[in-house]
Amino acid sequence: MVHQTTLTVIKEDITQVEVDIIVNAANTSLLGGGGVDGAIHKAGGKDLLAECVKIRERQGGCKVGEAVITTAGNLPASYVIHTVGPVWNEGNNHVTDKLRACYINSLLLAREYNATSLAFPNISTGIYRFPKQLAAEIAIETVISHLDSRILEEQTINHVYFVCFDNDNYNIYLSMLSKYDTEI
Ligand code: AR6
């Protein structure tokens, strides 16, 4: 628990998670791809894609570290936040700052939409090859320090889910979050 927000790790397909907003690990085109992005587009359907296309026409896609929001289409969530994680490049090109920005910009956008619950996938740890341990440290620390820094009345989010798909990430998150639980 961080202030009034509960952090939970689950092993699940994020398209099945019932929260206000799920986050997508997209690419700069916003037009879908493989991994979690492919699963979200497939389950979300044509309305979700149509909104991505509109954003693309308006602002040329989404930059690395930034986030945009669309309907969730046929998914159980109300909205999808699409954020673009950095491609791991041996730590070059400010990849850690960019990954941190993905989490912060997603949390800010979720707050703007008055979300009470939010689910993150393990951004950049698949096709973009970011080391899983480092990515988990960044994800958890960024979410906790962002929530800690907000005045309580300003915060609507009361539940953040870290949705893991592979065993490695699940075990890393479980052990990292148990450490945080005992410290807070
Ligand atoms: N639910 C939850 N997590 C999932 C799911 C799912 N259905 N499917 C995969 N993961 P990746 P990236 C996990 O590759 O590394 C796409 O083509 C997976 O185990 O989806 O940020 C985009 O269009 C991994 O831990 O995203 C981009 O081009 C995590 O999601 C590129 O891949 C992220 O893996 C983005 O690469």
Boltz pocket constraint, residues with backbone or C-beta under 6 A from the ligand:
constraints:
  - pocket:
      binder: B
      contacts: [[A, 12], [A, 13], [A, 14], [A, 15], [A, 25], [A, 26], [A, 27], [A, 32], [A, 33], [A, 34], [A, 35], [A, 36], [A, 37], [A, 38], [A, 39], [A, 85], [A, 121], [A, 122], [A, 123], [A, 124], [A, 125], [A, 126], [A, 127], [A, 128], [A, 129], [A, 130], [A, 163], [A, 164], [A, 165], [A, 166], [A, 169]]
      max_distance: 6.0
